[in-house]
Amino acid sequence: MWFFLVTEVLFFSGLFVAYTVYRYWFAADFQFASSHLILWVAAVNTLLLITSSLTITLAIRSAQLGDKAGLIRRLLITFALGAGFMGFKAYEYS
């Protein structure tokens, strides 16, 4: 587990460093790109992702407890949240 955590820290540290360097080198391009960001779509997408993570975790717990009805219900909710996420991505990219 510790090895996994260390590799994740290293991976994301590299991503954050690369983001910071490129943002410094190409500040005007980042400014231009951010003017096209639709903030409410990004907020809804984030909410959908966090909520779907919760519902799939609850579905796993339902499976562990043998609650078949709860498992199916939570999997369907997770599917609906994922479909909503993909719908917002299609809207955002179009």
N, C-alpha and C positions, 0 to 999 in steps of 0.2 A: 504494500500500500504506500509506503514511504517513497519507494522508487517511482511509482506512478505519480504521486504528488510532485516530486522533484522534476520529473520530465514535463509535467503540465506547467509548472512555474517557469521552467526554461523556455518552453515553447511560447507561452503567452508573453513572457518578457521580451523575447525576440520580436514578436509582433508589435508590441507597444513601442519598442525602440525604433523599428522600421517606420511605423506610423509617424512618430515624432520627427524623425529625420526627414522623411518625405514631406511632411507638413511644413517644416522649416525651409526646405529647398524649393518647394513649389507652393508658396503661400497664396499667390494670386489664383492658381488653379483650384486650390481648396476653397477659397472664397467664392469663386464662380460656381463650383459644384454645389456648395452648400446653399446657394440661392435657389436651387431647384428642389431642395428637400421639402417634402410635404410633412410637416411635423406631426399632424394628427394621425396620419397613416403609420408613421414610424411608432408612435405611442401605442396605437391599437395593435400593431404587429408584435410589439414587445409584450403587451398584456396577453395576447393570445398564446405566445410561446411560453410564458411563465405559467399561465393557467393550464396549458396542455401538459406541461411537465408535472404539475401537481396531480392532474387527473390520471395520468399514466402511472404515477407512483401509487396512487390510491387503487388503481386497477391491479397492480402487482400485489398489493397488500390484500385485496379481496381474493385474489387467486391463492395466496398463501393460507388464508383462512377458510378456503373452500366455499366462499360466497359467490356462486355462479351468476346469480342475478345482478349483484353489485359489480362483478367483473364485466359483464356484458354492457351494463349501463355506462360504466366509466370508460370502457373502450369506445363506445359510440360517441360519448361526449368528446373524447380525445380526437376521434376521427373528425367530428364536426369542427372542432377548434383548428385542426390541421387544414381542413378544407377552407375555413375562413381565412387562415393565414395565407394559403396559396392564392385565394381570391384577391386579397389585398396586394399580394406581390404582383399578380397579373395587372391590377389597376395601377400600381405604382410604376411598373416597367413600361406600361403602354403610355 
